[in-house]
Amino acid sequence: MPLTEAGIYAAAVRLIDADGVEALTMRKLATVLDANPMSLYHHVPNKDALLRGVARMVGTQFRTVTLEDAPWQERIRLLATDFRTLAHRHPKLMAYSFSHQADFIQPEDPFWVALAAILDAAGVPQSELPQIAALVCAVVTGVLTAELNGALHQWSSLKPPTVGEDGLTPPGRDENRVFRLALDTLITGLESRLAADGAGRGAGH
């Protein structure tokens, strides 16, 4: 079977899922594909290009339920939760991409397109939409990075610096709860921002 970029990326994802990004080499990939290592370079010039292609392929596979009649708050929660599901489907790749690939999310990616539509429905001004969308991405991917690399679990295990008479307990280790807390905090902040902007425009009339 002739080599194709799609076939190369699919095989690379399987190797990364099994052994991590660091273990991926062009020689190992060629062995899996039963191909000459040099033949891979006709499709991908180096490992960095291979990883960018793999990340783009996985990113375009993102799917979420469209709830156009639901409140924007519920839609953004669902979008982020579905994105988290994708991250956990390929945790080693996604942790690497979040940390090392600034171009992981592209303008045509389903996640970005859906996020922009939700923020537009929420009333975010067009002039501010790219910045707000970037902030949402930064918060979501930041929390997911800490979750996937184990830092979130470690931090949640730390004892508070002081324990009062009420006997404070360490923060919960439930990563689902932490992710929901991050989304609630983000949404509350966006609600406040939109309400303030609306009040300001109203006062200007």
Disulfide bonds with the S-S distance in Angstrom:
none
